[in-house]
Amino acid sequence: MPVPLSRDAILEHLREILPHRIDVDPALLVPDAALADIGIDSFALIELVFLAEETYGIRIPMEGLKVRTLGDVLEVVVVRLEEVG
């Protein structure tokens, strides 16, 4: 299956696959959503990073990763895709 690469497509793809890996309501997966507010703690963030790495073939270093919202995570994925693309 081709991997979506536009920002909107990545967000939509994460909405589809994330609830299968992390217990989160897909309706809450909006860019402004604070990770803590949607139940993504530090352990779930690690799972989310691994999922993004696996899905998009990128590497996201956890050291120094500062993300507070889903939009922040989305931005990291987009930047990493641009760097490797």
PyMOL commands that set and color helices and strands:
alter all, ss='L'
color gray80, all
select helices_A, chain A and resi 7-21+26-28+36-38+42-56+70-84
alter helices_A, ss='H'
color red, helices_A
deselect
rebuild
show_as cartoon
